[in-house]
Amino acid sequence: MANPYQSLFSTPGTLAFTLPGLIARMPTSMAGIGIITMLSQLSGSYWLAGAVAATFTLTMAIVAPQISRAVDRYGQRKILPYAAGLSVIAMILLLVCIRYEGPIWSYFLFSALAGFMPSMPAMIRARWTAIYKGDERLHTAYSFESVMDEVCFIIGPPLAVGLCVSVAPEAGPFTAAVLLGIGVTLFVRQTQTEPPVQVMTDDRRDSALKPLPMKMLMLTLLALGTIVGTVDVISVAFAEQQGEPVAASYVLSAYAAGSCLSGLLFGTLKLQIELRKQLLLAALATALTTLPLMLVTGTTTLAMSVFIAGVFFAPTMIITMGLVERIVPENQLTEGFTWMITGLGIGIAAGAAVVGWMIDAYGIHAGFAVTISAGLAVFLIALLCSRFLRPEVKSQSVTA
C-alpha cells in the first residue's frame, strides 16, 4: 500500500516550506505554557500566570485573522516579517519587565503585543491548498498539518517547561521568541510555493467569518480550545502539587501524542461519510473521552487520561479545515483558516483563565470539572452546527 504522506512531497518546494514552518509554529505551543510556568514560579499565583498567558493567547486569537486578511490581500512576504518582528520584540520586553519586577500592568501590555504572532498553521495550510486544491491529496495534507501541530505540542511544552525549570524562569518564552524570528525569516524566503495574491474587486469585502456555518465552526473550536487551555494549567498545577513540576511537560505531551497518532491514522482513511456527520461523531467522541479525568489519582493516571482526551482533537481539526475549504472563497482561505485557529485560541485563553481561578479558589479537582464541561460543549455546539452546515456541504464527502 502506497504511503499517502510520501506523495505530498513529490511537488518541488513542499519540503522547503514545511521545515521552516515547523520551526515558526513552535512558539504557538511554547509561549503560553512558558508564561504560565515562568510566572507561577516567580509570583506563586496561578491566577496571574493564567491571566497573563490568556492575554497573550486572546490577543493572538483576535489579531491573527486581521494579519491573515492582510496576507490574503498583499502576500505572505509583505506581512509576516513585520507581525513576527513586533511579537518577538514585545516578548523580550515582557521578560525584561518580569525579571526586574515591573508593574503588573506592563505584563499585560507586553503580553498583548507579543500576541501579534501570525497564525503560521494557517499560512502553511494556505500553501498546501494552493498546491493541491481539487486533488485528493489535500485531505492528506490537512491531516499532515494537524499532526505537525501536535508534534509541536509534543516537543514545545516539555522544552518550554524544562527550560523554565532547569535554566531560568524566562528561558522558555525567550526561546519561543527566537524560534519565531528564525522560522518566519526562513519561511518567507520560500517564494516558489507562496500562494498567489488574489485580485480584489471590492475593497469592502466581507469577512470570511460572515457565513453562519463559519461562526458555528469557530464556536465548536472555541469549546475544543477550552479543553486544551484547562489541560495546560491543570498539568502544571497538579504536577507541582504532587511535588513533580517537570512531570507537567510529560502530561502535556501525552495529550498531544494522543492527537498526533489519531491524526496520522485519520489522514490515511477514505471515509465516505459527509463532513458534517464526521464533525458530529468526532465531537461526541471528544466529549466522552474527557470523562476519564474523573478517575485521576496521580501524574501517571493524569497522563493516561489526557492521552485519551486528546485522541479526537486532530480529527476534529482536520474535518473543520476541510469544511472551511469548501465554504469560503479561495481569496479568503488564509483568513478562513485563521478564524478557526482564532476560535481555538480564544478557547485556550478562556480555559486557562477560568481553570486557573477555579484551582486557586476550589482546588485541582474543580479544574477537571471545567474540562469535562468543555467537552460537553464541543458536542452540543457541533450538534447545532451540523444543522447549519447541511445546505453548505450536502452530498459532499471526504475523497482522500
C-alpha positions, 0 to 999 in steps of 0.5 A: 500500500502506497504511503499517502504522506510520501506523495505530498512531497513529490511537488518541488518546494513542499519540503522547503516550506514545511521545515521552516514552518515547523520551526515558526509554529513552535512558539504557538505551543511554547509561549503560553505554557512558558508564561504560565510556568515562568510566572507561577514560579516567580509570583506563586499565583496561578491566577496571574500566570493564567491571566497573563498567558490568556492575554497573550493567547486572546490577543493572538486569537483576535489579531491573527485573522486581521494579519491573515486578511492582510496576507490574503490581500498583499502576500505572505512576504509583505506581512509576516516579517513585520507581525513576527518582528513586533511579537518577538520584540514585545516578548523580550520586553515582557521578560525584561519587565518580569525579571526586574519586577515591573508593574503588573500592568506592563505584563499585560501590555507586553503580553498583548503585543507579543500576541501579534504572532501570525497564525503560521498553521494557517499560512502553511495550510494556505500553501498546501491548498494552493498546491493541491486544491481539487486533488485528493491529496489535500485531505492528506495534507490537512491531516499532515498539518494537524499532526505537525501541530501536535508534534509541536505540542509534543516537543514545545511544552516539555522544552518550554517547561524544562527550560523554565525549570532547569535554566531560568524562569524566562528561558522558555518564552525567550526561546519561543521568541527566537524560534519565531524570528528564525522560522518566519525569516526562513519561511518567507524566503520560500517564494516558489510555493507562496500562494498567489495574491488574489485580485480584489474587486471590492475593497469592502469585502466581507469577512470570511467569518460572515457565513453562519456555518463559519461562526458555528465552526469557530464556536465548536473550536472555541469549546475544543480550545477550552479543553486544551487551555484547562489541560495546560494549567491543570498539568502544571498545577497538579504536577507541582502539587504532587511535588513533580513540576517537570512531570507537567511537560510529560502530561502535556505531551501525552495529550498531544501524542494522543492527537498526533497518532489519531491524526496520522491514522485519520489522514490515511482513511477514505471515509465516505461519510459527509463532513458534517456527520464526521464533525458530529461523531468526532465531537461526541467522541471528544466529549466522552473521552474527557470523562476519564479525568474523573478517575485521576489519582496521580501524574501517571493516571493524569497522563493516561487520561489526557492521552485519551482526551486528546485522541479526537482533537486532530480529527476534529481539526482536520474535518473543520479545515476541510469544511472551511475549504469548501465554504469560503472563497479561495481569496479568503482561505488564509483568513478562513483558516485563521478564524478557526485557529482564532476560535481555538485560541480564544478557547485556550485563553478562556480555559486557562483563565477560568481553570486557573481561578477555579484551582486557586479558589476550589482546588485541582479537582474543580479544574477537571470539572471545567474540562469535562464541561468543555467537552460537553460543549464541543458536542452540543455546539457541533450538534447545532452546527451540523444543522447549519452546515447541511445546505453548505456541504450536502452530498459532499464527502471526504475523497482522500 
